[in-house]
């Protein structure tokens, strides 16, 4: 399966371990990733300021993929939601679609709406499938209890057609973790927001929300957290140092992307394949590697 890899803004900024793991793990399952070097911001941050700018920015990225006859894999939940919402709005309003295409024509682009957008969760669970994932595991995550964090934009708004999982009772991340040999369970804070959108207004609110969830995860006896969004990862992993300084504690909860947990279960190199050597992890990775005897 060929997919246009849409990185957005967040992944190239501080999610390059995520990008590396995606580029290394997915080809093992015959997922061929095609770069979109001309792609730009999805426009989501501009949605409340200039809706036409947002619509055009997302439509432009989708038009680039359509030009290559490719569906899109978006690594960021926010980017994925932006692409999906714009696709829905333009399908519902032909006049708006025409207006957007008039702007895209300046670059000789045309948005048609003939492609599909995918989130990593959908590729792993729906395209690759649990059976193939189980078959790929050579070092099961036996003995690990891992909490799943979906992130708001992967599930909500629930009324948008084609959501990756049920907005109230999602289960796909847990099924994937179980296919890797890990133990997991529901917990009250599972669908809680990471608070990243508040960061630019009041960082302390974000840190409080993140700390509250990580503290609960630790108290429930989880060995770590799995994420699928670089914005959520920024809060739960990269911001642990700030949480420790703010709340005078040592939270110490390992936070890895779901694809990195998967790579570890496939005995892929933690550094060269999964990016765990990059100095961007504030949360402790070493206990995970030691437990796996890597």
C-alpha positions in Angstrom: 0.0 0.0 0.0 1.4 3.4 -1.0 0.6 6.4 1.2 1.6 10.0 1.2 3.3 10.8 4.5 2.0 14.0 5.8 4.3 15.3 8.7 2.6 18.6 9.4 4.5 21.1 11.6 4.8 19.4 14.9 6.6 16.2 13.8 9.6 17.9 12.0 9.9 20.3 15.0 10.2 17.9 17.9 8.7 14.5 16.9 11.5 13.2 14.7 11.7 10.1 16.8 8.1 9.4 15.8 8.9 10.0 12.1 11.9 7.7 12.3 9.9 4.9 14.0 7.1 5.2 11.4 9.5 5.1 8.5 11.2 2.0 10.0 8.2 0.0 11.2 5.5 0.4 8.6 7.5 -0.8 5.6 7.8 -4.1 7.5 4.1 -4.5 6.7 4.4 -3.4 3.0 3.3 0.1 3.7 5.3 2.3 1.3 5.6 5.9 2.4 5.9 8.7 -0.2 7.1 12.1 0.9 5.2 15.3 0.1 8.0 17.8 0.1 5.7 20.7 -1.1 3.3 20.2 1.8 2.7 22.9 4.3 0.8 23.5 7.5 -2.6 21.9 7.8 -4.0 25.3 8.8 -5.7 24.2 12.0 -4.2 27.0 14.1 -5.8 29.5 11.7 -9.3 28.0 11.8 -10.6 30.5 14.3 -9.0 33.5 12.6 -9.6 32.9 8.9 -11.7 29.9 7.9 -11.0 30.3 4.2 -7.2 30.3 4.9 -7.6 27.1 6.9 -9.8 25.4 4.3 -7.3 26.3 1.6 -4.3 25.2 3.5 -5.7 21.7 4.2 -7.2 21.4 0.7 -3.8 22.3 -0.8 -2.1 19.4 1.1 -4.8 17.0 0.0 -4.6 18.2 -3.6 -0.8 17.5 -3.6 -1.5 13.9 -2.6 -4.3 13.5 -5.1 -2.0 14.8 -7.8 0.1 11.7 -7.0 -3.0 9.5 -6.7 -2.2 8.8 -3.1 -4.1 8.6 0.1 -2.6 10.4 3.1 -1.2 9.2 6.4 -1.2 12.0 8.9 1.0 11.5 12.0 -0.6 14.3 14.1 -4.2 13.9 15.4 -4.7 17.6 14.9 -3.6 17.5 11.3 -5.7 14.4 10.7 -8.8 16.1 12.1 -8.1 19.3 10.0 -7.9 17.3 6.8 -11.0 15.3 7.6 -13.1 18.3 8.6 -12.1 20.2 5.5 -12.8 17.2 3.3 -16.2 16.9 4.8 -17.0 20.6 4.6 -16.0 20.9 0.9 -18.0 17.8 0.1 -21.0 19.4 1.7 -20.6 22.8 0.0 -19.7 22.8 -3.7 -19.6 26.6 -3.9 -17.0 26.7 -1.1 -15.0 24.0 -2.8 -15.0 26.0 -6.0 -13.8 29.1 -4.1 -11.0 27.1 -2.5 -10.0 25.7 -5.9 -9.9 29.2 -7.4 -7.1 30.0 -4.8 -5.4 26.6 -5.5 -5.4 27.3 -9.2 -2.7 29.9 -8.6 -0.4 26.9 -8.0 -2.0 24.8 -10.8 -3.6 22.6 -8.1 -7.1 21.3 -7.9 -8.8 19.7 -4.9 -11.2 16.9 -5.9 -11.8 15.0 -2.7 -11.1 11.6 -4.3 -8.5 10.4 -1.7 -8.7 9.1 1.9 -7.0 10.3 5.0 -5.6 7.8 7.6 -4.4 8.1 11.1 -1.7 5.7 12.3 -4.2 4.0 14.5 -6.3 3.1 11.4 -3.3 1.8 9.5 -2.2 -0.5 12.4 -5.6 -1.8 13.4 -7.7 -1.7 10.2 -5.2 -2.0 7.4 -2.3 -4.2 8.8 -4.6 -5.9 11.3 -4.1 -7.6 14.6 -3.1 -11.0 13.3 -0.2 -9.6 11.2 0.9 -7.6 14.2 0.9 -10.7 16.4 2.9 -12.6 13.8 5.5 -9.8 13.8 6.1 -9.9 17.6 9.4 -11.7 18.5 9.8 -10.2 22.0 6.3 -9.9 23.5 5.7 -7.1 26.0 4.8 -9.7 28.6 4.7 -8.3 32.1 4.1 -4.7 30.9 0.9 -2.9 31.8 0.5 -0.1 29.4 -2.1 2.7 29.5 -3.5 4.0 26.2 -4.0 7.6 25.4 -6.0 8.4 22.2 -6.1 12.2 22.3 -9.1 14.3 21.6 -8.7 14.9 17.9 -8.6 11.2 17.1 -12.1 10.7 18.5 -13.9 14.0 18.6 -16.0 15.6 17.2 -18.0 12.4 17.2 -20.5 13.6 14.6 -17.8 13.9 11.9 -18.2 10.9 9.6 -15.6 8.1 9.6 -14.0 8.6 13.0 -11.1 6.2 13.6 -12.8 4.7 16.7 -15.8 5.1 18.9 -15.6 8.5 20.7 -16.9 7.1 24.0 -15.6 3.6 24.1 -12.5 3.3 21.9 -10.8 0.0 21.9 -8.3 -0.2 19.0 -5.2 1.0 20.9 -5.9 -1.6 23.6 -6.3 -4.4 21.1 -3.0 -3.5 19.5 -1.2 -3.4 22.8 -2.6 -6.8 23.7 -1.5 -8.1 20.3 2.0 -7.0 21.3 1.7 -9.1 24.5 1.1 -6.3 26.9 -1.6 -6.0 29.5 -3.8 -3.0 29.5 -7.1 -1.9 31.1 -9.6 1.0 31.1 -9.0 3.8 33.6 -11.1 6.9 34.5 -8.7 9.4 32.9 -8.3 7.4 29.7 -10.1 10.0 27.5 -8.9 13.1 29.4 -7.5 15.9 27.3 -3.7 16.5 27.4 -4.3 20.2 27.5 -1.8 21.1 24.8 -4.1 23.7 23.3 -3.9 25.7 26.5 -0.1 25.8 26.5 0.2 29.0 24.6 -2.3 30.8 26.9 -1.4 29.3 30.3 1.3 26.6 30.4 0.5 25.8 34.0 -3.0 24.6 33.1 -1.4 22.2 30.6 1.1 21.0 33.1 -1.6 20.5 35.7 -3.7 18.4 33.3 -0.7 16.4 32.2 0.5 15.8 35.7 -2.9 14.8 36.9 -3.2 12.0 34.3 0.4 10.8 34.7 0.0 10.7 38.5 -3.2 8.6 38.1 -1.5 6.2 35.7 1.3 5.7 38.1 -1.1 5.0 41.0 -3.0 2.5 38.9 0.2 0.5 38.5 0.8 1.0 34.8 4.4 0.6 33.5 4.1 3.3 30.8 1.8 5.2 28.5 1.3 4.8 24.7 0.4 7.8 22.6 -0.4 8.3 18.9 -0.1 12.1 18.7 3.0 14.3 18.9 1.1 17.1 20.6 0.0 14.7 23.4 3.5 13.3 23.5 4.9 16.8 24.0 2.8 17.1 27.2 3.2 13.6 28.7 6.8 13.0 27.7 8.7 16.1 26.9 7.1 18.2 29.6 7.8 15.8 32.5 10.8 17.8 33.5 8.6 20.9 33.7 6.0 19.0 35.8 8.7 17.8 38.2 10.0 21.4 38.6 6.5 22.9 39.0 5.0 20.4 41.4 8.2 19.4 43.2 8.0 15.7 42.3 9.5 13.0 40.2 6.7 11.6 38.1 8.9 9.2 36.1 6.3 7.5 33.8 7.8 6.2 30.6 5.8 7.6 27.6 6.4 6.1 24.1 4.5 6.3 20.9 2.4 3.3 20.1 4.6 2.6 17.1 7.7 2.6 19.3 6.2 0.1 21.7 5.4 -2.0 18.6 9.0 -1.7 17.3 10.4 -2.9 20.7 8.1 -5.9 20.5 9.5 -6.6 17.0 13.1 -6.4 18.5 14.0 -3.4 16.3 16.9 -1.3 17.4 15.8 1.2 20.0 18.2 3.9 18.8 18.6 3.5 15.1 15.1 2.3 14.3 12.9 3.9 17.0 14.7 7.1 17.8 14.9 6.5 21.5 18.5 7.9 21.6 17.3 11.4 20.7 17.7 13.8 23.6 14.0 14.7 23.5 12.6 12.1 25.9 12.2 13.5 29.4 10.3 10.5 30.6 12.5 7.5 31.5 13.1 5.0 28.7 15.8 3.0 30.4 13.5 1.0 32.7 11.6 -0.2 29.6 14.8 -1.3 27.8 16.2 -3.0 31.0 13.0 -4.9 31.5 13.1 -6.1 27.9 16.8 -6.9 28.3 17.7 -4.7 25.3 
